[in-house]
Amino acid sequence: MAEGFRAMKEYKVEKRSYNTEFSTEILKKTGIVFVSKNNGAHLIIMDPKAPIADFWPSTGKFIFRYNSVKGRGVYNLIKQLQKEREKNE
């Protein structure tokens, strides 16, 4: 039984590592400007046409600082950034 828990824990570590790499690459490819903190565990989105957002790529969680809009997923973050850009135009 303990082996099952160890295997699950290893899987979660690998999954979060993969999520961090994958999400960071997507942000780079879409041209979103960000600052990496804590070796990539925390990204601060610094889009000049949208408000500042905090993003944790390992879990996919994001929070916009000015209005506390929260969500999960890199694609949802990109959609929300587009909405915020449209508001500011």
LUMVEX-77978 format. One record per residue (C-alpha): residue in three letters; x, y, z. Coordinates in steps of 0.05 Angstrom, whole numbers, plus 5000, padded with zeros to 4 digits. Each point is the difference from the previous one (the first is absolute). Layout:
% residues N
ALAXYZ
...
***
This chain:
% residues 89
MET500050005000
ALA505750485016
GLU502849884931
GLY493650254969
PHE500450655040
ARG507450094980
ALA498349894927
MET494350515004
LYS504650515033
GLU505349904946
TYR494650084947
LYS497650665030
VAL507250275002
GLU501149814928
LYS493350294979
ARG501350675033
SER506950034969
TYR496949864931
ASN494650535012
THR505250525018
GLU504049884937
PHE493949954954
SER496550625027
THR506350424998
GLU501349814928
ILE492850184980
LEU500850685031
LYS506650114964
LYS497049784933
THR494050475007
GLY504650585016
ILE497450145070
VAL505050385041
PHE501449715069
VAL505250005055
SER502049335029
LYS500949935075
ASN502149415043
ASN503249624942
GLY493750044959
ALA495149795054
HIS496750694999
LEU499150434938
ILE497950725003
ILE496450204936
MET502150704980
ASP495850134938
PRO500250754984
LYS492749994976
ALA497249595058
PRO500550015075
ILE505349625038
ALA498449275014
ASP503449475042
PHE500449304969
TRP502449355030
PRO501349544941
SER500849355039
THR492750045023
GLY497450474946
LYS497250495051
PHE499750744983
ILE497650635035
PHE499550704973
ARG502450495051
TYR495450594988
ASN493349645002
SER501649325029
VAL497449614940
LYS502249295011
GLY500449394957
ARG503949394978
GLY503549804936
VAL504750354954
TYR494850044944
ASN495050325047
LEU505350495021
ILE501250194928
LYS492550094988
GLN499450445061
LEU506050424978
GLN496650114933
LYS493650235035
GLU504050485043
ARG503650274939
GLU493450144966
LYS497450375061
ASN506150455000
GLU499750184926
***
